[in-house]
Structures are given as C-alpha cells and as structure tokens.
Amino acid sequence: MAQPLTPILWSRAQNPGGLFPNVQTMRAKYYTRFLLCSEEPGFADEYSGVVELNHGVDQVLEPKEIEAVLALNFQRDENEVELLNWSRIH
C-alpha cells in the first residue's frame, strides 16, 4: 500500500534544504494598506494586499522599517510611503 503524501510533503516543506538546497522555507505573510505618494504634489495612491517578507517569522518590525521595505520594493524614498495598516496573516 502506498504511503500517504501529506506527512512527506509537510516534512519536506518544513525543511526543504535537505532535499532542495536552493529552496527556502516560507516567510511571514502580512495584509497591508499603505499610501504611495504620487508624482503630482498633494496626491497619493492607496495600495492593499498581501506582502511576504524575507525576514524571519519571529522578527517584529517597526512601522518605519515596514515603510522602508515597501519603499525599496517600489523604488521610492522612505518618506514617500505612509503605512496605514499592517497585520500578520496566520
């Protein structure tokens, strides 16, 4: 009888480095809402969605650090991003 795949897949997903050295474990995911300043003064675009960080799941970031990560991803200055909401997805 064939062995169920669920325990095997779960085990490999938790420690992929043994079998797949180029694969990293899943990182923390967050739901976020933020403003990104527009090129036009006095205007901003609002974004929302799921963000997955390359930081460890147990690492706590301050709002300014989160804004810096978002700014880097949008190739903007940190002062052009305003964090509205940031919550961990469990």
Order of alpha helices (4+ residues) and beta strands (2+ residues): alpha-beta-beta-alpha-beta
